[in-house]
């Protein structure tokens, strides 16, 4: 699952996410929150990775 498929999956499950980008010496961070604003996932953002593991982690923690 690429980032854009993940974005669609998150919207379908009423999840929002924020991307925190810092200067180039720090990795970008993705923060996924549920409809109540509770963080359900925080991790390193990379547009080119497979987000299937992120989905599994979120589903396990909900």
C-alpha positions as CSV (number, residue, x, y, z in Angstrom):
1,X,0.0,0.0,0.0
2,X,1.6,3.3,-1.0
3,X,1.1,6.6,0.7
4,X,-1.9,7.7,-1.4
5,X,-3.7,4.4,-0.8
6,X,-3.0,4.8,2.9
7,X,-4.4,8.4,2.8
8,X,-7.6,7.0,1.3
9,X,-7.8,4.1,3.8
10,X,-7.3,6.6,6.7
11,X,-10.2,8.8,5.4
12,X,-12.4,5.8,5.0
13,X,-11.7,4.9,8.7
14,X,-12.3,8.5,9.9
15,X,-8.7,9.0,10.8
16,X,-6.7,12.2,10.2
17,X,-3.0,12.6,9.9
18,X,-0.5,15.4,10.2
19,X,2.9,15.6,8.7
20,X,5.7,17.3,10.6
21,X,8.6,18.3,8.5
22,X,11.8,19.6,10.0
23,X,15.1,20.6,8.5
24,X,16.7,17.9,6.4
25,X,18.8,16.5,9.2
26,X,15.6,15.1,11.0
27,X,13.2,12.6,9.4
28,X,9.7,13.8,8.7
29,X,7.0,12.4,11.0
30,X,3.5,11.3,10.4
31,X,1.0,11.4,13.2
32,X,-2.3,9.6,12.7
33,X,-5.3,10.5,15.0
34,X,-8.8,9.0,15.4
35,X,-12.0,11.1,15.3
36,X,-11.6,12.0,19.0
37,X,-8.1,13.5,18.4
38,X,-6.3,10.5,20.1
39,X,-3.0,9.6,18.5
40,X,-3.2,6.1,17.1
41,X,0.1,6.0,15.3
42,X,3.3,8.1,15.1
43,X,6.2,7.2,12.9
44,X,8.6,8.3,10.2
45,X,7.0,9.5,7.0
46,X,8.4,8.2,3.7
47,X,6.2,8.5,0.6
48,X,8.0,5.5,-1.0
49,X,7.5,2.8,1.7
50,X,4.8,0.2,2.0
51,X,2.2,1.5,4.5
52,X,0.6,-2.0,5.1
53,X,2.5,-2.3,8.3
54,X,1.3,1.1,9.5
55,X,-2.3,-0.1,8.8
56,X,-1.7,-3.3,10.8
57,X,-0.3,-1.3,13.7
58,X,-3.2,1.1,13.7
59,X,-5.8,-1.7,13.6
60,X,-4.0,-3.6,16.5
61,X,-4.1,-0.4,18.6
62,X,-7.7,0.6,18.0
